[in-house]
């Protein structure tokens, strides 16, 4: 984002005739990138809960919550470990999504639990 705003600032200084257009584009990118925009439009983007407690779903899909082991184990360290790191995951701050999916399956509301880790 810093490169984008630096480039737009350069265009504002360099271009005389299209300065208004570049200012509008800069203002747009700024408003989209600040956290307050997401907070203000949360009610517009929020979706109603479609969960039906009487229905048994085919599966639960969790899209975040774990990070693949490769993000913190370097190649030279990998060979010297006493355990197989492919069997372990590091949980991030969204780990409660995984726990919610597990409890959803344990309660009998879904048959399968599917999750994807962030591979870096």
Beta strands, then each sheet from edge to edge (+ up, - down):
strand 1: 57-62
strand 2: 66-67
strand 3: 90-91
strand 4: 110-115
sheet 1: 1+ 4+
sheet 2: 2+ 3-
end
